[in-house]
Amino acid sequence: KLALQPQNGPFYFNDTLVFKYDPPSIVTFPHSIYLLLNILSFLTCDLRRAKMTVNTT
């Protein structure tokens, strides 16, 4: 596996990431997961061309 350069997390290219959240309630918020186009989209919170991979339902 190739480590991210520089390594920014405990994951590698081609790893499968699993996101686990508590169900939405009065004290927790619903979460959606987006695949961003590139690092600049991430740094600027630009979701215009992002692909939603998981929604809140």
C-alpha positions as CSV (number, residue, x, y, z in Angstrom):
1,K,0.0,0.0,0.0
2,L,1.1,3.5,-0.7
3,A,1.0,5.9,2.3
4,L,-0.4,9.3,1.7
5,Q,2.4,11.9,1.2
6,P,2.7,13.2,3.8
7,Q,0.8,10.7,5.9
8,N,-2.2,12.6,7.3
9,G,-4.1,9.8,8.8
10,P,-4.1,6.1,9.7
11,F,-5.3,5.1,6.3
12,Y,-3.8,4.4,2.9
13,F,-4.9,4.6,-0.8
14,N,-7.4,1.9,-1.7
15,D,-8.4,1.3,2.0
16,T,-12.1,1.0,2.8
17,L,-13.2,3.6,5.4
18,V,-16.2,2.9,7.6
19,F,-18.1,5.8,9.1
20,K,-20.3,5.0,12.1
21,Y,-22.6,7.6,13.6
22,D,-25.3,7.5,16.3
23,P,-28.9,7.9,14.8
24,P,-30.2,11.4,14.6
25,S,-31.9,12.6,17.8
26,I,-32.4,15.8,19.8
27,V,-28.8,15.8,20.8
28,T,-27.1,14.4,17.6
29,F,-27.3,15.7,14.1
30,P,-27.8,13.7,10.9
31,H,-24.7,13.1,8.7
32,S,-24.2,12.8,5.0
33,I,-20.9,11.7,3.4
34,Y,-19.6,13.4,0.2
35,L,-16.8,12.4,-2.2
36,L,-15.0,15.7,-3.0
37,L,-13.4,16.4,-6.4
38,N,-10.0,17.3,-5.0
39,I,-8.1,18.6,-2.1
40,L,-8.9,22.2,-3.0
41,S,-12.6,21.4,-2.8
42,F,-12.0,20.0,0.7
43,L,-9.9,23.0,1.9
44,T,-12.5,25.5,0.7
45,C,-15.6,23.4,1.7
46,D,-16.7,23.5,-2.0
47,L,-19.5,20.9,-2.3
48,R,-20.8,22.1,-5.7
49,R,-19.2,19.2,-7.7
50,A,-19.1,16.7,-4.8
51,K,-20.9,13.4,-5.0
52,M,-23.1,12.4,-2.1
53,T,-22.2,8.8,-1.3
54,V,-24.4,8.4,1.8
55,N,-27.3,10.4,2.9
56,T,-29.0,10.8,6.2
57,T,-31.7,8.2,5.6
